[in-house]
Amino acid sequence: MLFTRNDFGEDFKWGVSTAAYQIEGAHNADGKGPSIWDVFSQRKKKIFNNHNGNIACDYYHHYAEDLALMYNLNIPNHRFSISWSRILPNGIGAVNYKGIDFYNHVIDFCLELGIEPWITLYHWDLPQALQQKGGWTNRDVVNWFSYFVDCCIKNFGNRVKYWMVLNEPMVFTGAGYFLGVHAPGKKGLSNFLAASHHAALCQAEGGRIIKSLRSDCKVGTTFSYSHIEPFRHYDEKDVNAAVKVDALLNRMFIEPLLGLGYPTKDLKILERIERFIYPHDEKKLAFEMDFVGLQNYTRELVSHAPLMPFIRAKIIKASKRDVDRTVMDWEVYPPGIYEALKRINAYDGVKEIIVTENGAAFEDLFEDGILDDHKRVKFLQDYIAQVLLAKRDGIKVGGYFVWTFFDNFEWAEGYHPRFGLVHVDFATQRRTIKNSGRWYSVF
């Protein structure tokens, strides 16, 4: 399908997404306190090649030239997150005004360039001081988070119109509090369920706080959402397994937000979350967002797995299925983003969907001084074509943000997977525009 930005209409939002810990560096500069990722990344064998985000893209010191590059690439919307421990080193209490100044400079320069700032309040970097009190497993996190949100809106809400409360709560609770492969490295069903319920409360409470302080702001939150199918459609056990995985990965957080409660009917193990639910929590879980952020990367095929604890299901890796895949071993399946948009659009109460993340990591090649990433160009073309198809079919999709602007620290995978439109030489901090960046700037 041949298309241009004009085919989406003048109001469609085009942008790029980033996250504080993945790009900022300056991990202990100007009064910043440690986050759970600062601590977790120092633990041996937790991150690929023992990488960490201490320097990353050094965006803290290079933001002006990076934003100028974004402007030159005709990217009008910039989604970034605020490091909680940069502005509140202890999570609550005293404010670090040098951290406030940094984000003020970023916001003001965005606006000067005509780039709309979109802020994510929480992108996984909880202050370590709060983790020492239990982090997301401690119900007090609702109060801690409320304090953080209040601080951000009072300092930045007069210039920032678009806000996202949480980034992919299923990932940071599942990987960080159940599997232990992300910060803070905790494991176990009880940790996961407690963290999940408190995060679900925070996503709604965060929305209420923003609207109470700035009714003119547009508020959303983001969800990881993969198209899920049974490995064998003819096998009833695989079909049932896919339903359970869908309930866990895709429905766990969006349905409580929409007033539907947790999807316990399709995943019985979630009934154990009831021990963390207080009276009146069901109402507190619900909030009417102005938009929902969809973050889609792949399709997952699921089979019945009787020995798998709790869920009796497993995801069949892309490398086992002889399909096109990325460096992350994620299947390249463009129709999946259409199906995800369609599913979210079908919920009552969803006003608008913004694709707040979509992108791919491939092995980029330098040839004759040009960084050729033709696989990423094709990936973006094919996925954006599906977004256009969804829009033409009446799905309420209003924007698309590439993950990500430049190569960065990719959590447990370190610096190996490169998702960026712009290549970063982490030894020299030199930026080189990839062919995908040039394509995205002009299509």
Secondary structure, DSSP 8 states (H G I E B T S, - for coil): ----GGGG-TT-EEEEE--HHHH---TTGGG---BHHHHHTTSTTSSGGG--SSSTT-HHHHHHHHHHHHHHTT--EEEEE--HHHH-TTSSSS--HHHHHHHHHHHHHHHHHT-EEEEEEESS--BHHHHTTTGGGSTTHHHHHHHHHHHHHHHHTTT--EEEEES-HHHHHHHHHTB-SSTT--BSHHHHHHHHHHHHHHHHHHHHHHHHH-TTSEEEEEEE--EEEESSTT-HHHHHHHHHHHHHHTSTTHHHHTT----TTT-GGGGGGGGG--TTHHHHT----SEEEEE---EEEEEE-TTSTTT-EEEE-GGGTT--B-TTS-B--THHHHHHHHHHHTSTT---EEEEE-------EEETTEEE-HHHHHHHHHHHHHHHHHHHTT--EEEEEEE-SB----GGGTTSS---SEEEETTTTEEEE-HHHHHHHH-
